[in-house]
């Protein structure tokens, strides 16, 4: 077995659990899998703590057939790429240098496109498939499920509309097949230079829907807004913690003297801002998405255009906008705690305003018992399967 043959190592690591979300290779550690937000060590084909040489060989095996990623790694000491186990699953890979050694993190991308039902998403998000133009943003920290939600939305459009859909991703994650729509997926680095140039080109490719993997900079944001203003539906992501911070982030990309203009344009073009937080379930078997939804209506457009003030915040508008399908994090989390889906501790740790949420939960029962029961509800930890049997003849053992 050679380190340049990474597939058997990955396959054994994936056998650890059905809920593996990431694989981690770091110098001085055993290969690790992330399950429901926690890292666990593994010993695929007898591997122990990895040396700097071993992590470098793993990195080289991943970029061996990807000259663009290899060049990026040499130039910038980091590289993004995709990797596939044919017929099983794909990975979004990041390789980076740290303390003169390489580390590798591989995000598992399921082979099948996730559905709204499987992701337990709010049903009102299915309405996004019927929007003809404007901007829809999916936001949240890394690993919050933004890509999965976007894939489910694209798949819903693919099944119900005869559109041309263009996606621009870095790297391509979920592979969409043509259904009712025609889908062309472009990967930054392999198929196009960068997001901005691919997005500019997309305007000449007659798409109805454009997915931009991430709105990273001013140029990308500006072209995305132009696309929305000219009749396209633009879907994208941002690494922000809630809907209000998302507006601030976009406006912050522009010079201060353009704030009024960009607020007006954004108010007119946005359709949905959806923020996600993945919270461990109370049974310890997985995670569930808490979803905050801001939708375009006269009130939210006014608050974006004129700016938030005391008593006129986007959070106020969301809380009052239930009839329009809006919902805020703390209300969603409170409902999950009440139903026993998540524990009190986890719910409070992911809440926007912990003190207010705790007061609301206390107010539901005139006793401390309810709160204490939720706080102290035991949370079973997922059983960690035994590591695969070591192979004493493995070349990897000889290399340690």
N, C-alpha and C positions, 0 to 999 in steps of 0.2 A: 504494500500500500504506500503510495507516494502522497506527500502533502500537496502536490500539484493536482491530485485527484480529490477535490474537496467534496464531491457529491455524497460519498458514503458517510462522511463525517456529519454533514447536514442532515441526511436521512435518519441517522441514529438519534441526533438531537431532537428532531421533530417527533420521534416516538415517545419522548418523555411525557407528553401530555397533549390532549386535543386542543388545549388553550394556549399553546406557545404563540407569543406575539412577536418576539425578537430573539435573535441569536447574537451573542456577544463574545468576541475573541479579543482578549487583552493580555499583554505580557505580565507574567507573574500570577495569573489566575487560570483555573480550569476553564474550558469552554462553558459558557453559561446560557441558559434559556430564561426568558422572562415569561412568567405565567401570572396573569391578573395583576400586573404591576410590580411583581417581586422577582428578583433574580435568584436562580438556583443553579448550582454547579452540576456539570455532567462529565462523563468520561467516555466520549464516543471512541470506539475502537481502541480503548486503552489509554487515551490521552490524559496526561496529568496537567500540572501547571505549565502553561505555555512559555517557551523562551522567546526572546526577541527574534531569533532566526525562524522559529515556527510561525509566529504571527506574520512575519514578512513573507514567508512562503505561501501562507493562506491568502494574503493580500495579492501576491503575484498570480496565484491561480485564478483569482476572480477577474483580474484585468487582462489576463493572458490573451483573450480573444476580443479585447476592446481597446484598440489603440488610442482612441480619444480619451478614455478614462485613464489609461496609463500615462499619457502626456500630461493630463490634468494633475495627476498625482505627483509627477516629477516636478512640475512647475509650481504648484500651489501647496503641496504636501497634504492635499485632501482631494477626494474624488467621489462623485455621486454616479451611480450606475444601477442597472437592473441585472438580475441574475435569475435563471429559471431552472427548475428541475422538471424536465418535460413530463407532461401529464399529471403532475402533482401540485406544484404551487410555484409562485414567483416571489422575488424578494426585491425590496428597495434597499440598496446597499450604500453605506458610507464608509469609506476607508480614510483614516487620518493618522498623522504622525504625532506622537507624544513621547517626550523624554527619549528621543532617538530610537523609538521603536514604533511599529505600526499597530493600530487597533482597528477592528472591523465590527460594525453593527449592521445586522441584516434584519429589516422589518419584513415579516411574513405577509404576503399578499395572497389571499385565498384564490384558488383557481376559478371558482364560480363567483359571478357578480352577486353581491348581497342584495336582498330585497328589503323593502320597508318593513315587512312583517318580521323578518329575521333580526333586523337591527332594533326593533321595537321603537321606531321613530313616530313622532306625532303624525296622525293621518293627514292633517292639514298641509303638511309639506308636499304631499302628492300634487297639490294645486300648482306647484312650480312648473310642472310639466305642461301646463296650459298657458303659461305666460309667453307672450310673443316677443317682447323686447324689454330691455332694462338690465340692471345689475343685480345678481343674487350672490351674496357672500357667505361662505362657510368659515367660521372662525373658531379658534380654540388653541390651547397649547399643543405642542408636539405629542402625538400619540393619543389624541382625543377622538379619533374616528372621523375626521373631516373627509379624508379620501374615500372612506367607505360610504359615507352619506352622499357625497358627490356622485360616486359610481352608481348608487341606487337611483338617484334622480336622473342621471343620463340614461340608465337602462329603462326607466319608465318612459322617458321621451322616445327612446329607440323603439319601444313596443307599441306606442300609441300614435306617433306622428311620422309622417313621411317627409323628414327633414334631411338636410345635409348638416352633419355635426362635425366640427373640427376640434380636436383636443391638442393642447400644447402642454407637455409635461416634462418634468426633470426629476427622475426618469419616468417612463411610462409605467404605470402600476397595473391597474386592472385592464385586461385585454377585452375589448368589446367586439362582438361580431355584428355584422349587418343584420338588422331585423326589418322593421318597417322603414327605418331611417338608414342612411348611409353614413358611416362613421370613418373618418380619417384621423389617425393618432400620430402626432409628431413628437419626437423626443429631442429635447435640447441637447446639443452636442453631436448626436448622431444624424438627425434630420434637419436641424436648424441651428443657427449660431446662438440665439438667445430668445427669451420670451418676447421682447419688444419687436424684433425683426419678424418673428413668426406671426405675431399678432397683427402686425402691419400687413403682412402678406395674406393673412386669412381674410382680410377685408376684400380682397380681390378673388377669393375662392368661393364666393356666393354661399356661405353657410347661413343657416338660420340660428344655430346655436354654436357658441365658442366657449370652450372650457380652457381657462388659463390656470395652470397648476398652482401658481402663487403670484400674488400682486406684490412684487418685491421692491419696485422702485418707481420714481416719478414717471419715467417714460412709459412703462407698462401700464400704470394707472391711467395716464392720459389717453393712451390709445384705447384702453378698455372702455373708458367713458365715451370716447368718440364712437366706438362700435355700438354701444348701447343707445347713443343718441341717434344713430343712423338706422335703427330698426333691428338690431341683433339682440339676442338674449345672451348675456355674458355671465358665466359662472366662474367663481374664483375663490381662493382661500387667503386668509390672513392669520398670523399668529398673534391674536389679541384675546383678552380674557372675557370680554363681554361685548354687547352691541354698542354701548356708549363709547368704549375705548376704540372700537373699530372706526367709528366716525372720526375720532380725534386722530387716529393713525393716518387715515387717508388725507385729511386736511393738512396734517403735519408734513406730508410729502411735498406740498406746494409752498412757494414763497409766501411770506406773511401778507404781502400786499395783494395777493390773489385770493385771500380767504373768503371774501364775500362772494366772489364769482364761483369758486369751487363749491361753496355751500349750496348755492342755488342749483348748480348743475347736479350735484349729488342728490339733493332733495328731489329733483325731477326724474332722475334715472334709477334710483335704487328701488327694488321691489321687495326683497327680503334680506335681512341679516340674521343668520342663524348661528348661534354660539353653542358649543358643546363642551361638556365635562364628563369624563368616564369615571363612574363611581363603583367601587367593589360591591357586589351583591352580598346580602346578609348571610347567604348559605355558603359563601366562599368559593363558589363554582364559576364565577365570571365577573364581568362588569356590565353596567347598564349606562346608557347615555342620558344625562340630564340635559335638556335642550331649552335654550332661551330663544324666543322668536320675536323679532321686530319686523313689522309689516308696514308697507307704505299705505298711509291714509292721510287725510288733511292735517290731522294733529301732528303726526310724526314728521311729515314733510315740513311743517312750520317750525318745529323744534330744531330740525337739522339746518334749515335755512337761516333762522334767526339766532341759533345758539341756545343752549340750555340755560335756564335761570332757576331761582328758587321757586319750587312749586310747578315748574314747567320743564321737567326732565324727561328724557326718553324712558327711564324706568317707570315714572308715573304713567306715561302713555301706554307702556306695555301692560302694566297692572290693570289699567282701565280698559284695555283693548281685547279682553277675552272673547267678546262677540265677533271680533275680526280674526280670531285664531292666534292671538298673541299670548305669550306666557313668559314669566320671568323665572330665573333660576330658583330663587328661594321658595316660591310657591310649588314648583315642580318637586323640589327636594323634600319639602314638608309632606307632600302627598306620598312620596316614596317611603318616608319614615313611618307615616301613619299606617301604611299597608304592610310594613315589615319587609319591604323589598331591600332596603339598605339599613344599616345600623345608625343609631343616633350619632355616634362619634364620627363616622364617615360622612354622614349628611352635613353635620356642622362644619367639618373641615373643608368641604367643598362649597359651602354657602357663601353668598356675596356679603351678607350681614349676619354674622353668627348670633349676635346678641338679640337682634330682632326676631330671628327664627326661633331661638330658644324661648323667648317670651311668648311667641305665638303658640308653640307647642305646650307650654305650661298653661296657657289660657284655655286650651281645649278640654282639659280636665282640671278640676279644682283640687288637684293633689300633685305631690311630687312623684307619686308612684309611676305615672305614665312616662315622665321624662326619665326617671332612673331606670325603668324597665328597658326603654329604648337605648339608653346609654350603655347599659350593662349586658345587653343581649349578646350571648356568646356568638362568635363568628368562627365557624369551623374553617381550618386552614386546609387548602388542597393537599391531598397526599402526594408526596414526592416519590415517584416510582424509583425503584433501585436502579443504579447506573448499569449500563450494559456491561456484560462480563469482559474483563480485560483479556486481551490477546497477548500473551508473553512474547510471541514471535513478531509482534507488530514493529515495523520500521520506526513508527512514531515513538515507541518506547525506547528504542535504541538511540533516538535523537535527543532524548531528555538528558 
